[in-house]
């Protein structure tokens, strides 16, 4: 397979993101969802929980958009074509970057394939090369929700990218950061204490400083090693969450989409939850965020 081409000019991406965000807000193409936040501590992790009371408004807007496109909710694809007002940059000959239309976190990006691929598809060298081209430009968290059970809302393959830190007031890059220093290694793959469910973790040793395709090749090998470590084959379409920073990657298989109506995607395993109302907040406090993660993940035999 021939190596693709990176189209993103070095040193331009962050400025472009900010410019396009201002434009998209001015044209009402970008719908920022206001939140209130609270911290819930469990097992040494200070989970950031955002109350997104206007998620119902988000659902209404999405349904309206689907009707405008004369498509059923099942078949509607907002990425083919994507809204031009949300376009940030051509990343490679296989991927483009757009703003997440309904964003809760500022500068939330979607890295989408130019041609349609299923969201349950395995990630490829091209996916990781596009990811590293972006993450060489700013420090962020990339994540992949593989399938509906893992929290994916669209079938068209897309990675997501948010700037770090996620919790600036806590002085940590991510809420789960305290667990990382105690990673327990078995050869090159580790598990994290406190994550009492099937998962696999690997350090990436500053791969982001290498060329995108060089970094992607190493990342792809780690990715397949992680899949194997958690019992997922290389031709699988089972649900899992993948999280990648400049320094590490984490893969967590999924067993269910929600716990007590609280949806969980990759960000949950980074230590961030989104709830719709105070009732869901109380449910999360009652059961504990780590227990919620355990319930939507795969139990250890």
Secondary structure, DSSP 4 states (H G I P E B T S, - for coil): -----B-PPTT-HHHHHHHHHHHHHHTT-SEE---EEEEEEETTEEEEEEE-TTHHHHHHHHHHHHHHTT--TTT--TTTTPPGGGEEEE-BSSEEEEE-SEESSTT-EEEEESS--BTTSPP-HHHHHHHHHHHTTS-EEEEEEESGGGT---SB-EEEEEES-SBGGGTBSSTTHHHHTT-EEETTEEE-TT--SS-EEEE-TTGGGS-HHHHHHHHHHHHHHHHHHTT--TT----EEEEE-SSEEEEEEBS-SEETTEE--HHHHHTEEEESSHHHHHHHHHH-HHHHHHHHB----
